[in-house]
Amino acid sequence: MLRWVVALALTACLLEGGARLVLLFMGEAAPIEVGWERGEGRAARVRDLVYVPDAELFFRLAPGLRVEETGNPRIFDLHTNSRGLRGDEVELPKPAGIYRVLAVGDSCTFGSGAGQAQTWPAQLEQALARARPELRFDVINAGVPGFSSYQALRYLEVEGFALEPDVVVFTTAVNDASPATAGGKRRFGSGIMLSDREYAEAIRSNRQLGITRLLWRAGFGGAGGAALGVKRRVSLEEYQSNLRRFVAESEQRGILPVIVAWPLRSQAQLPPANSELEQTLGLYQQRAAQAGGVFVDFLEVLRGHEALYIDAVHLGPEGYGLVAERMALLIPRFSEQFQAGANSGEFFAETSSPAVRGRPHPRYRQQHPLPKRSGLHSQRSAARSRL
């Protein structure tokens, strides 16, 4: 009997191993490793200085950086804490009386084109302090250049939610819509296209089957991995699914989810350029508006201000300041309205600005009340005024 059990187990192992090898040669399980070898050239030097590989996130900012110049004119005056976040250390447990905003996303949240104190999360903390000096605000910048919605969501699940935020502001789309080819920080063979989800699955498969590393390095991986691929790093359907998951997981924790649509310079200019990239990103922004939570479209703020952009995507310090000032108006308004007891759907239905839509979870106002200030709640209509 024992021999039969052993024989069946060996047969199963051989069948599984054979199937894996067949998949390997067919390109269905391309062996991937997280990380990169140090390289030459400016882009490689910036990557090696600023980023470190990460098994869950593919890459992240290196912790403990104190860098004035990186060689990339968009990344300078960069200080990271022990968690690899651009900013000061995060105090945990969160002190009593602190209202914490966590900003997650890509290079627009990170603040490419701006110094340490000029990013929109840094300027938001300053703007909130000016607007409500009797309160204590803490804004954490968890933006990473190159991040997609897949990576931002995974960061929240692995680390971000544990930072005890009252609000999470989620800003991605440009990298989601990018072609799913290999890059300096997403490392796999040329001729293969992998979405971020497929890349993560391939990494996990690679950990489970060490022999594939040898086969891949020997050149047997082939270009058949293109069968795995999708055109974009995150498809439209996956993008909306990631955002809905972000909203659901935030609301389960009583955290206010805010989704931001970040306009390209070509969208902000008058008249808009209506390029192919603009049309593609517009489709992603439409999905963001349908994901739930609070949706904020910064095109309402930046339209006609294309001169504030330093390139096709990123703003300079003045542009980030405009974004911060608008967010400083919105965040307290959300919280005060919830604390006043208004139905969240009623609030947003009566908000006249098309830039803000959504139905935040009613539990938010119970778990994350913003302290009242004299006279703020005397007229509920004041909180519903035009944004």
Secondary structure as GFF3:
##gff-version 3
##sequence-region A 1 387
A	DSSP	alpha_helix	2	26	.	.	.	ID=ss1
A	DSSP	alpha_helix	42	50	.	.	.	ID=ss2
A	DSSP	beta_strand	51	54	.	.	.	ID=ss3
A	DSSP	beta_strand	58	61	.	.	.	ID=ss4
A	DSSP	beta_strand	66	69	.	.	.	ID=ss5
A	DSSP	beta_strand	76	79	.	.	.	ID=ss6
A	DSSP	beta_strand	98	105	.	.	.	ID=ss7
A	DSSP	alpha_helix	107	110	.	.	.	ID=ss8
A	DSSP	alpha_helix	120	131	.	.	.	ID=ss9
A	DSSP	beta_strand	136	143	.	.	.	ID=ss10
A	DSSP	alpha_helix	149	158	.	.	.	ID=ss11
A	DSSP	three_ten_helix	160	163	.	.	.	ID=ss12
A	DSSP	beta_strand	167	171	.	.	.	ID=ss13
A	DSSP	alpha_helix	196	208	.	.	.	ID=ss14
A	DSSP	alpha_helix	211	217	.	.	.	ID=ss15
A	DSSP	three_ten_helix	223	228	.	.	.	ID=ss16
A	DSSP	alpha_helix	236	252	.	.	.	ID=ss17
A	DSSP	beta_strand	256	261	.	.	.	ID=ss18
A	DSSP	alpha_helix	265	268	.	.	.	ID=ss19
A	DSSP	alpha_helix	276	289	.	.	.	ID=ss20
A	DSSP	beta_strand	294	297	.	.	.	ID=ss21
A	DSSP	alpha_helix	299	302	.	.	.	ID=ss22
A	DSSP	three_ten_helix	306	308	.	.	.	ID=ss23
A	DSSP	alpha_helix	317	340	.	.	.	ID=ss24
A	DSSP	alpha_helix	344	349	.	.	.	ID=ss25
A	DSSP	beta_strand	356	358	.	.	.	ID=ss26
A	DSSP	alpha_helix	363	367	.	.	.	ID=ss27
A	DSSP	alpha_helix	380	383	.	.	.	ID=ss28
###
